Amino acid sequence: MTEPSETIADVATLSFEQARDELVSVVAELEQGSPTLEHSLALWERGEALAARCEQWLRGAKQRLDDARAQVEAD
């Protein structure tokens, strides 16, 4: 898993699958309990960024589907 100290900026380069898989790891680690509050907060922040990245991918995929449907209906 990525260390929570890494910048959130790198999340923007992840594919949907990479972000989803890392998010699953973050959630699992949070469920196990972290040794410190600071580590837990860093994990939480990373998880939020990963969830936002997944949402971005899903919104983009929905838009592509909507565009394709509109094109089919226009033909």
Secondary structure by P-SEA (a helix, b strand, c coil): cccccccccccccccaaaaaaaaaaaaaaaaaccccaaaaaaaaaaaaaaaaaaaaaaaaaaaaaaaaaaaaaac
